[in-house]
Each structure stands twice: as structure tokens, then as C-alpha cells.
Amino acid sequence: MESDSAAPPALDFLRAARRIGLVLSGGSLRCSYQVGVIETLLELGIRPAVCVAVSGGVWNGAALSAGTVHRLRHYWRSFVRMPYLDVRNLLREHSPYRFNEMHRRTFGRFVGAERLRGPESLPLWIGVTRLRDRQAAYFDARTFEDPLPLLLASNYVLPFFTHAPRIDGERYGDGGLVNNIPYEKAFEEGCDAVVLVTMKGESEGRLYRNPRETEHVIPSPFRERTVVIQPRHRLPQGWTEHRWPVLCQTIEMGRLRGREVLLGERHPETEASSDPKAVSALIGRLLVTRVGALGAARRKPLP
């Protein structure tokens, strides 16, 4: 069932499920919204058996898998407190953005490869895009000696990252380029119910799948077994927002929106939205259009 203010509470549906999958879409720093949703799920006793994540959602998925959700807010706060621009990085990575180093520091501190490979870790499937043919691929992060390159690969998009990581000799990029909401993978892993957390607001239209399919409708029979938790409107923060108080507001919106969808509650805080004409909104649409155009150009056969 897609989230709807008129729909009955979804909590009973999830509690009756045998195996629940949690799907975390991308959305850059707007994925802080997912932190609040995850907190609500666990508070209500919803324990996913599988997590599938792409792009910015992989960091939340890694914490869930490793059992460090209780440190997720500290994880995000530590990340955004680091300076993300350094002209000296042009010599190292040919980019002024230092997200690689930021992720390396925070991942090791708040998740850790050892915890992710531990016997108690949750199955964590990371969605990436194989760059040579633009095909989606999924890897279980628990099977990697060092899962960080895999997580970075799922976030690879210009200009924030300049060197696509290699996995088994192949270069991979942002998982959201092909499928930003890979609920199908969770069902393939034996789930009979899926919670899909994505950051496109309900009032903005249907679900965003990729640059070529921005108005996706979940088909039957998946639709009847999927609970979608998304903002009511466009989130009131930019893609690269680094102010912790703003991110805290987004986390709280996710927490309350989760309660609305699962319990049928209503919270006025979830009605907050950004101006669709704001700079961040325009940049977001420009990036989607640009990525779609680049993908079409690369698929076009040579004369």
C-alpha cells in the first residue's frame, strides 16, 4: 500500500508479515529523513530482515545492518561538521569536494567493516550502476573485506566524486541512476512486506525511480505489499545542506511521518515544505535533467 492520509494504519500489516524488507532510496543529505523513519520503525517493534539501499541511503543502511542505529544521529552530526570543500583536494582527487575522506572517517568510526561482517549483521544489499552499460547490480556489503568502496560506488556522481570505484574490475556509479527505489530486490530476497523510504514529497508527484522515470507507480502485486513512507511535501532543505539544526528538523519530520503512516496519527510538523522555486529545487531538477541527458547520449548508437 502506498502511503495515503486516508489509508488505514499500516502497523498491523507489517506486524503480521513473516519477513520485512527495508528499502532506502538516495537523496544526498536529505537522507537524514530516513534516520527518523528508522527510529520510529524500531520503536514500534518493526525489525527488518533485509535492507536494500542506494546512493545516500547506504550509510543509514550500513548502520542498521551493523547494529549501530543508536549512533546514527551522532554519525550524521559528525559528518556534516567536517568541511566538505578543500582546494588542496584538487591535487589528490581532482575535485574540491572531500566527501571520500569524510565518509572514510565517519564510516570507520560509526559503522566499521568488522561490525558489518559480524554474524549478527543484517543482510545489506547495495544497489549500484555498472557504468559501461548502465545496468543495475546489487552486492551484499557483508561479503566484502572492505565494504567502503562499494558504499562509495553507490554514491558516485559528478562533480562530488571524480573517480568511480572498481568492483571486480568493473567501474560502478550511483545506484539511483538506474533504480532509486529498488523494492523488487527486497521481494527477490524472500520478503513478503516492504517498507520503502524515499524523499520525494507526495505533493511533488509519483515516486522517483530514475531520471527517465520520474513518475513511477508500484505495480501489483508489489503495491499491495509495500508501505511507502515519504514526506508530504518537498523537504525544506537543500541537497547539500550542512547545518545540523536543519538536518535535525528533517530527522524529526521523518520520525513523525513514520508515525503518521504506520499509526494513522497526524502531526502538523510534517506539513513543512520548501519553495519549489528555491535555488536548491532548481538545482535538483537541473541535475536530474542533466543526468538523464548524459545517460541518453551514452546509450545512443554510434553512426
URNOR-V87423 format. One record per backbone hydrogen bond with DSSP energy under -0.5 kcal/mol. NH is the residue of the N-H (numbers start at 1). CO is the residue of the C=O. E is the energy in kcal/mol with one decimal. If there is no record, write none. Layout:
((NH,CO,E) (NH,CO,E))
This chain:
((7,4,-1.5) (10,261,-1.3) (11,262,-2.0) (14,10,-2.0) (15,11,-2.6) (16,12,-1.4) (17,14,-1.0) (21,193,-2.5) (22,50,-2.7) (23,21,-0.5) (23,195,-3.0) (24,22,-0.5) (24,52,-2.6) (25,23,-0.6) (25,197,-2.3) (29,239,-2.1) (30,27,-1.9) (31,28,-1.8) (32,29,-1.3) (33,30,-2.1) (34,31,-1.2) (35,31,-0.6) (35,32,-1.0) (36,32,-0.8) (37,33,-1.4) (38,34,-2.8) (39,35,-2.1) (40,36,-1.9) (41,37,-2.5) (42,38,-2.4) (43,39,-2.3) (44,40,-1.9) (45,42,-1.4) (46,41,-2.9) (47,45,-0.8) (48,46,-0.7) (49,20,-3.4) (50,20,-1.3) (51,123,-2.4) (52,22,-2.7) (53,125,-2.5) (54,24,-1.9) (55,127,-0.6) (57,54,-2.1) (58,55,-1.9) (59,56,-0.7) (61,57,-2.1) (62,58,-2.4) (63,59,-1.7) (64,60,-2.2) (65,61,-2.6) (66,62,-2.5) (67,63,-0.8) (67,64,-0.7) (68,63,-2.7) (71,68,-2.1) (72,69,-2.2) (75,71,-2.6) (76,72,-2.5) (77,73,-2.4) (78,74,-2.7) (79,75,-2.0) (80,76,-2.4) (81,77,-1.3) (82,78,-0.6) (82,79,-1.1) (86,96,-2.6) (89,86,-2.1) (90,87,-1.7) (91,88,-1.2) (92,88,-0.7) (93,89,-3.2) (94,89,-0.7) (94,90,-0.8) (95,89,-0.8) (98,84,-1.8) (102,98,-2.1) (103,99,-2.9) (104,100,-2.2) (105,101,-2.2) (106,102,-2.2) (107,103,-2.8) (108,104,-1.6) (109,105,-1.4) (110,106,-2.9) (111,107,-2.1) (112,107,-1.6) (116,112,-1.9) (117,113,-1.6) (118,115,-0.9) (121,118,-1.5) (122,65,-1.5) (123,49,-0.6) (125,51,-2.9) (125,123,-0.5) (126,124,-0.6) (126,139,-3.1) (127,53,-2.6) (127,125,-0.5) (128,137,-2.7) (129,173,-2.2) (130,128,-0.5) (130,135,-3.4) (131,129,-0.6) (131,171,-2.0) (133,130,-0.8) (134,130,-1.7) (135,130,-1.0) (137,128,-2.3) (139,126,-1.8) (141,124,-2.7) (141,139,-0.8) (143,140,-1.9) (144,141,-1.4) (151,147,-2.0) (152,148,-2.8) (153,149,-2.3) (154,150,-1.7) (155,152,-1.2) (156,152,-0.6) (156,153,-1.3) (160,157,-0.8) (161,157,-1.5) (164,162,-0.5) (167,170,-3.0) (170,167,-1.8) (172,165,-2.1) (173,129,-2.8) (174,156,-2.4) (175,154,-1.2) (177,174,-1.5) (178,175,-1.0) (179,175,-1.9) (180,209,-3.2) (183,181,-2.8) (185,182,-0.6) (186,182,-0.8) (187,183,-1.6) (188,184,-2.3) (189,185,-1.3) (190,187,-1.7) (191,186,-1.6) (192,19,-1.9) (193,19,-1.3) (194,225,-2.3) (195,21,-2.9) (196,194,-0.6) (196,227,-2.7) (197,23,-2.9) (197,195,-0.6) (198,196,-0.6) (198,229,-1.4) (199,26,-0.5) (202,231,-2.3) (203,232,-2.3) (204,201,-1.4) (205,202,-1.4) (207,216,-1.4) (209,207,-0.6) (209,213,-2.4) (210,213,-1.4) (213,210,-1.2) (216,207,-3.6) (222,219,-0.6) (223,219,-2.1) (225,222,-1.5) (226,223,-1.2) (227,194,-3.1) (228,1,-1.0) (228,226,-0.6) (229,196,-3.0) (229,227,-0.5) (230,228,-0.6) (232,270,-0.6) (237,235,-1.9) (241,238,-1.2) (244,242,-0.7) (246,243,-0.6) (247,243,-2.0) (248,244,-2.6) (249,245,-1.6) (250,246,-1.8) (251,247,-2.6) (252,248,-2.4) (253,249,-2.1) (254,250,-2.1) (255,251,-2.2) (256,252,-2.5) (257,253,-2.6) (258,254,-2.0) (259,255,-1.3) (260,256,-2.1) (261,257,-2.4) (262,258,-2.4) (263,259,-2.5) (264,260,-1.5) (265,259,-1.1) (270,267,-1.7) (271,268,-1.8) (272,269,-1.2) (274,234,-1.4) (278,275,-2.5) (282,278,-2.2) (283,279,-2.7) (284,280,-2.3) (285,281,-2.1) (286,282,-2.2) (287,283,-2.6) (288,284,-2.1) (289,285,-2.4) (290,286,-2.7) (291,287,-2.8) (292,288,-2.1) (293,289,-2.1) (294,290,-2.4) (295,291,-2.3) (296,292,-2.2) (297,293,-2.3) (298,294,-2.2) (299,295,-1.5) (300,296,-1.1))
